[in-house]
């Protein structure tokens, strides 16, 4: 397995499909999109327009085993016309849920500079095989080299121990309005 940066101009759709498969049973994504919405297109749009760094775990056959979407300190997403069109096509009448999610997450993000792990997902057939850990260690090595802390939101309580094993600690737990809980997590500079 190879960990490398993705070329989102060429690989955005493959990244979107891999993340949609990885998050197929995620409570926040299911709340966000509801039935019949296009998770792959939403994740493609996030990779292409919103997050600055996409890293992928590539199996020997060339397929994506996992994906991590990262933002460097002080990153401010830009929402060009293509992003808005992508979100509208993916989410339809649930775009307001996306805006609410973005607002709720934004309220809780630390003020100091940090690397942000926006998404970390492994395709179902490779879960439990160390793919997510390999992607996370690669990103954390960069954070450590820059002497920067790391922040994330976990949408599943079952993932909290995985992140704790990598030096994160829960800083809060909150519930989305009419939706599932989210755990915010912080990893200081080691």
Secondary structure, DSSP 8 states (H G I E B T S, - for coil): -EEEE--HHHHHHHHHHHHHHHTTT-HHHHHHH-TT--HHHHHHHIIIII-SEEEEEE-TTS-EEEEEEEE-TT------HHHHHHHHHHHGGGHHHHHHHHHHHHHHS-SS--EEEEEEEE-GGGTTTTHHHHHHHHHHHHHHHTT--EEEEES-HHHHHHHHHTT-EEEEEEE-TTS-EEEEEEE---
